[in-house]
Amino acid sequence: MNRFAAITLGAGLMSVLLSRAMAADQPPYPTPTPPVSFKAPYPTVGEIERYDPELDRLVPRDAKIEKLATGMLWSEGPVWVKDGGYLLFSDVKANTTYKWQDGAGISVYLRPSGYFGTTWHSIEPGANGLTIDSQGRLTLCEHGERRVARLDADKKQTALADHFEGKRFNSPNDVVFDSQGNLYFTDPPYGLDGTFQSKQKEMDYCGVFRISKDGKVSLVTKELNAPNGIALSPDEKTLYVANSDTNRAIWMAFGLKPDGTVANGRVFADVTDLTKKGMVGNPDGMKVDKQGNVFATGPGGVFVFTPQGKRLGKIAPGDKTSNCAWGDDGHTLYITNNDKLVRIRLSTEGKQP
């Protein structure tokens, strides 16, 4: 058996253990199969789909998708840490946050990452979306704890918000800070047992919320049934929210006011035509470059849209894709791709946390 077959078998065994543990109401096997890092020169995967010549200005013709690590159960929520020069990302199903650094490979950064109890009621208990605040501290969307939390220098966690109007959140999913320190996050039920039909739900909607810099929590919108990825335009006048619904696979663009309220919501882009054809993956995490172009994960990879929502092309690693983040000097896009971590070098420069 080669090591890649072993990785596949290990990931499958972990999924079985998780399922059995939930059925028996017992904590699952705590240590997943360790992921495997690759060494430079990194192997390449996938392809670039070009729909419009304008894509060449953002994604070079000779750009390659490099495979950096594999063996995760479901990779998510990448964020680049400038102070240290490394990437953090989530394995939601393994309740682990990993660190990846060029030359050093992959290592466990935080375990457990999003659930600290002993009985898991979901196959996605760990942290999901990650970002960095203005003081360089990691901020996590914690599925299992159903909250948004901050990780301090000593790795002690501080809850920033865990309820609204007396009700617990579903399972905070993705998060973004504005330049003033206000935080926006989405709250679908993917971390709950039964997801949309979960008996654990306390809210009858899936919202987008704001935590102001003074700690006040407010509802931004509840018009999407499955809000997921979230991002801000460079001028912070537009809030983008992905809707991860096969029957309404869209990204919304909301006009964002200085007080954090939104108006004039419109469909920014729509790929329902692809999901209806059976293409795997829904709108998920996204990032924006300094020119306002949107790099959004969806069916088959990372779509590249102009600020007006024109579909220019797709970075297609060849598997279900969850999220992305700008790293290195801002010209590298790191992508969490099912059980893999990949990256691509671009001409455009991203807006980092």
Phi and psi in degrees as a GROMACS rama.xvg file:
@    title "Ramachandran Plot"
@    xaxis  label "Phi"
@    yaxis  label "Psi"
@TYPE xy
-79.1708  169.798  ASN-2
-67.3522  -27.8534  ARG-3
-73.1622  -35.2216  PHE-4
-65.6959  -37.8237  ALA-5
-64.9486  -38.8308  ALA-6
-61.9799  -45.3487  ILE-7
-61.342  -44.2843  THR-8
-63.3529  -41.2391  LEU-9
-63.0449  -43.041  GLY-10
-63.7452  -40.3219  ALA-11
-64.5273  -41.6704  GLY-12
-62.898  -39.6673  LEU-13
-62.883  -41.1814  MET-14
-62.2054  -41.3733  SER-15
-62.4646  -43.9685  VAL-16
-62.6778  -40.3506  LEU-17
-61.6233  -45.906  LEU-18
-62.7857  -44.3365  SER-19
-64.5821  -38.376  ARG-20
-64.7268  -41.4667  ALA-21
-66.8654  -39.5531  MET-22
-64.386  -35.988  ALA-23
-89.3506  -0.858108  ALA-24
58.6752  40.0243  ASP-25
-126.687  153.634  GLN-26
-64.8399  139.835  PRO-27
-77.5938  172.657  PRO-28
-55.1568  123.547  TYR-29
-78.5827  -18.2958  PRO-30
-117.269  108.705  THR-31
-70.952  165.935  PRO-32
-59.3394  128.014  THR-33
-61.5469  133.91  PRO-34
-64.6513  163.216  PRO-35
-112.978  131.246  VAL-36
-95.3265  149.566  SER-37
-101.893  162.941  PHE-38
-112.472  151.45  LYS-39
-67.1496  143.881  ALA-40
-71.4973  130.672  PRO-41
-73.4453  144.812  TYR-42
-64.7573  154.367  PRO-43
-111.146  154.034  THR-44
-138.531  163.372  VAL-45
65.6956  -158.672  GLY-46
-156.929  169.44  GLU-47
-108.299  121.365  ILE-48
-94.7615  122.834  GLU-49
-110.875  115.788  ARG-50
-100.817  -21.2607  TYR-51
-145.792  138.879  ASP-52
-57.4594  -22.6177  PRO-53
-63.5005  -21.3498  GLU-54
-62.6721  -30.1392  LEU-55
-60.014  -25.9153  ASP-56
-71.6848  -23.5951  ARG-57
-105.805  -38.8635  LEU-58
-119.584  109.081  VAL-59
-58.371  151.475  PRO-60
-60.7271  -30.5479  ARG-61
-97.4532  13.3587  ASP-62
-64.5517  139.628  ALA-63
-121.983  146.499  LYS-64
-93.9058  113.625  ILE-65
-94.9138  135.807  GLU-66
-94.226  119.176  LYS-67
-99.4683  -35.7494  LEU-68
-158.214  158.317  ALA-69
-149.719  165.603  THR-70
110.273  0.822946  GLY-71
-74.7799  160.985  MET-72
-82.838  -43.4506  LEU-73
-160.331  99.4659  TRP-74
-79.3739  144.051  SER-75
-156.542  172.236  GLU-76
50.6973  45.0518  GLY-77
-69.8426  148.841  PRO-78
-149.304  138.788  VAL-79
-89.2527  134.404  TRP-80
-105.418  105.663  VAL-81
-63.4145  -42.7115  LYS-82
-77.6636  86.7958  ASP-83
131.399  -24.9927  GLY-84
64.6119  54.0331  GLY-85
-145.695  166.384  TYR-86
-108.147  137.761  LEU-87
-110.784  142.885  LEU-88
-152.445  160.288  PHE-89
-96.0072  147.417  SER-90
-115.983  96.758  ASP-91
-62.3099  -39.5257  VAL-92
-74.3331  -25.8547  LYS-93
-93.8773  0.966927  ALA-94
55.3421  42.8281  ASN-95
-138.655  141.883  THR-96
-108.842  126.674  THR-97
-102.878  155.357  TYR-98
-114.276  132.918  LYS-99
-125.282  133.513  TRP-100
-139.188  136.346  GLN-101
-58.4614  127.272  ASP-102
91.5572  -26.6381  GLY-103
-104.329  -22.1465  ALA-104
79.6239  -149.906  GLY-105
-107.209  144.45  ILE-106
-151.301  159.863  SER-107
-73.712  127.037  VAL-108
-99.7846  -39.4873  TYR-109
-152.1  122.491  LEU-110
-151.096  122.173  ARG-111
-71.6623  158.248  PRO-112
-110.722  -29.2425  SER-113
-140.666  -1.15798  GLY-114
-148.553  130.36  TYR-115
-119.447  9.77087  PHE-116
-85.3666  -167.059  GLY-117
-114.293  -10.8533  THR-118
-123.515  116.71  THR-119
-92.7625  132.777  TRP-120
-112.777  18.3455  HIS-121
-151.853  153.432  SER-122
-83.8009  -2.04276  ILE-123
-127.929  72.1149  GLU-124
-87.4419  -15.5801  PRO-125
-82.2885  -176.12  GLY-126
-66.6382  149.925  ALA-127
-115.397  -101.804  ASN-128
-64.2562  140.503  GLY-129
-127.994  148.706  LEU-130
-153.506  174.566  THR-131
-118.665  133.394  ILE-132
-85.0628  -179.447  ASP-133
-66.0505  -17.3075  SER-134
-98.5632  8.57571  GLN-135
82.4122  13.6668  GLY-136
-93.0015  142.816  ARG-137
-73.9223  132.809  LEU-138
-115.869  131.714  THR-139
-123.746  140.851  LEU-140
-91.8004  112.063  CYS-141
-102.715  108.187  GLU-142
-58.8543  -56.4488  HIS-143
-63.759  -39.7525  GLY-144
-83.7191  -8.77748  GLU-145
58.2546  49.1668  ARG-146
-155.047  168.95  ARG-147
-106.198  131.078  VAL-148
-135.702  162.036  ALA-149
-115.321  139.819  ARG-150
-102.966  117.475  LEU-151
-82.2218  176.056  ASP-152
-58.3324  -32.2891  ALA-153
-88.2038  11.2997  ASP-154
66.5939  18.2637  LYS-155
-79.1691  135.583  LYS-156
-97.4548  138.982  GLN-157
-121.92  122.869  THR-158
-70.4141  129.531  ALA-159
-93.4116  -33.7321  LEU-160
-165.683  135.808  ALA-161
-135.341  0.495764  ASP-162
-157.057  165.032  HIS-163
-143.45  126.735  PHE-164
52.0308  41.7279  GLU-165
81.8295  2.13259  GLY-166
-118.538  141.982  LYS-167
-70.1208  146.845  ARG-168
-64.4334  162.637  PHE-169
-69.5485  -76.9058  ASN-170
-164.01  91.0538  SER-171
-46.3481  135.421  PRO-172
-115.317  -51.8875  ASN-173
-140.647  158.684  ASP-174
-151.126  148.594  VAL-175
-149.999  141.048  VAL-176
-96.2811  146.863  PHE-177
-91.8858  176.983  ASP-178
-70.6819  -13.6739  SER-179
-92.7341  -4.71965  GLN-180
95.5572  5.86459  GLY-181
-81.155  145.64  ASN-182
-118.524  134.05  LEU-183
-116.992  137.336  TYR-184
-147.291  157.187  PHE-185
-102.742  156.487  THR-186
-139.969  65.3202  ASP-187
-78.9471  176.378  PRO-188
-100.61  25.0988  PRO-189
-66.7826  -15.9173  TYR-190
-92.2436  2.0684  GLY-191
-100.202  147.736  LEU-192
-66.38  120.375  ASP-193
91.4836  -2.83714  GLY-194
42.4841  -111.796  THR-195
-67.8855  -22.2602  PHE-196
-101.823  14.5009  GLN-197
-65.2195  137.402  SER-198
-76.9542  -9.64089  LYS-199
-80.9001  -14.6458  GLN-200
-63.3483  134.279  LYS-201
-108.657  -20.0307  GLU-202
-101.632  147.682  MET-203
-96.5266  20.468  ASP-204
-150.293  167.365  TYR-205
-113.94  113.554  CYS-206
-106.128  169.255  GLY-207
-111.033  128.24  VAL-208
-122.312  162.752  PHE-209
-129.118  132.234  ARG-210
-108.676  111.028  ILE-211
-69.5526  164.192  SER-212
-64.0307  -16.543  LYS-213
-95.1021  6.91954  ASP-214
94.6688  -1.45075  GLY-215
-74.926  133.69  LYS-216
-100.879  132.948  VAL-217
-139.553  153.959  SER-218
-85.5001  127.085  LEU-219
-88.3859  -49.9298  VAL-220
-161.384  151.465  THR-221
-130.702  25.2146  LYS-222
-82.3897  -12.5767  GLU-223
-97.6778  138.87  LEU-224
-81.6704  -18.8738  ASN-225
-145.002  59.9211  ALA-226
-63.0336  138.483  PRO-227
-136.781  -98.3724  ASN-228
-66.395  153.982  GLY-229
-147.202  142.928  ILE-230
-157.987  162.972  ALA-231
-117.302  146.195  LEU-232
-70.0275  160.12  SER-233
-55.6987  -35.06  PRO-234
-87.2958  0.317962  ASP-235
59.6063  26.4519  GLU-236
-99.068  -5.37429  LYS-237
-130.689  132.303  THR-238
-109.203  121.19  LEU-239
-98.0166  136.556  TYR-240
-136.741  128.227  VAL-241
-85.4612  145.528  ALA-242
-115.641  110.971  ASN-243
-91.0857  64.2133  SER-244
-124.513  122.19  ASP-245
-55.3189  -34.4491  THR-246
-86.6568  -9.51327  ASN-247
-148.413  66.0428  ARG-248
-83.8382  85.7971  ALA-249
-132.159  164.727  ILE-250
-118.107  130.349  TRP-251
-99.0308  148.869  MET-252
-121.179  121.053  ALA-253
-111.757  136.567  PHE-254
-68.9326  124.829  GLY-255
-106.197  123.488  LEU-256
-89.0501  160.466  LYS-257
-57.9228  -26.506  PRO-258
-86.72  4.08431  ASP-259
90.3437  -1.78992  GLY-260
-85.1162  160.847  THR-261
-121.835  159.063  VAL-262
-152.818  163.808  ALA-263
55.3696  47.9488  ASN-264
-65.0431  137.395  GLY-265
-143.033  156.472  ARG-266
-75.1679  116.618  VAL-267
-80.1626  -43.6086  PHE-268
-154.696  154.58  ALA-269
-140.411  123.927  ASP-270
-121.957  25.1734  VAL-271
-59.5526  -28.5409  THR-272
-60.3358  -31.4123  ASP-273
-81.7966  -42.7516  LEU-274
-67.1728  -33.2153  THR-275
-68.496  -21.8982  LYS-276
-86.171  -1.08255  LYS-277
95.9316  6.2036  GLY-278
-67.0823  132.19  MET-279
-78.4142  134.829  VAL-280
112.077  140.092  GLY-281
-115.522  166.148  ASN-282
-53.025  131.148  PRO-283
-138.549  -131.688  ASP-284
-69.2207  157.791  GLY-285
-154.318  161.418  MET-286
-140.312  162.221  LYS-287
-123.852  139.545  VAL-288
-88.3969  176.712  ASP-289
-70.2414  -14.5309  LYS-290
-92.3153  -3.46523  GLN-291
93.9012  2.36738  GLY-292
-71.2415  143.426  ASN-293
-107.612  126.703  VAL-294
-107.058  105.866  PHE-295
-125.418  125.469  ALA-296
-74.0429  142.158  THR-297
-166.02  -157.414  GLY-298
-55.4622  113.821  PRO-299
87.5225  -1.59589  GLY-300
150.665  -148.464  GLY-301
-108.802  112.31  VAL-302
-77.8961  147.062  PHE-303
-114.817  118.426  VAL-304
-116.801  146.575  PHE-305
-72.7541  168.626  THR-306
-58.9219  -18.8963  PRO-307
-92.0068  -2.29399  GLN-308
92.781  10.496  GLY-309
-73.837  132.696  LYS-310
-82.5605  110.507  ARG-311
-92.5736  -32.3834  LEU-312
172.187  -170.112  GLY-313
-148.483  134.679  LYS-314
-88.0483  111.383  ILE-315
-115.669  94.126  ALA-316
-70.8814  -14.493  PRO-317
99.3831  21.6087  GLY-318
-159.443  173.997  ASP-319
-63.8326  130.011  LYS-320
-118.386  134.159  THR-321
-107.535  -41.0698  SER-322
-162.195  174.667  ASN-323
-154.433  164.26  CYS-324
-157.303  145.44  ALA-325
-78.7695  140.485  TRP-326
-146.702  -174.33  GLY-327
56.7475  -121.616  ASP-328
-92.5106  13.3338  ASP-329
97.1398  -5.4763  GLY-330
-102.365  0.758134  HIS-331
-107.516  131.348  THR-332
-105.321  115.63  LEU-333
-89.9064  138.837  TYR-334
-131.57  128.448  ILE-335
-90.0279  124.215  THR-336
-133.965  81.4025  ASN-337
59.0784  -108.53  ASN-338
-93.744  10.5941  ASP-339
-124.042  161.319  LYS-340
-119.658  125.841  LEU-341
-131.276  169.541  VAL-342
-150.545  161.83  ARG-343
-145.283  139.754  ILE-344
-90.685  127.802  ARG-345
-119.361  166.276  LEU-346
-82.0727  -32.762  SER-347
-79.1578  161.988  THR-348
-114.327  134.054  GLU-349
-87.7561  158.953  GLY-350
-89.4923  105.89  LYS-351
-89.7722  162.181  GLN-352
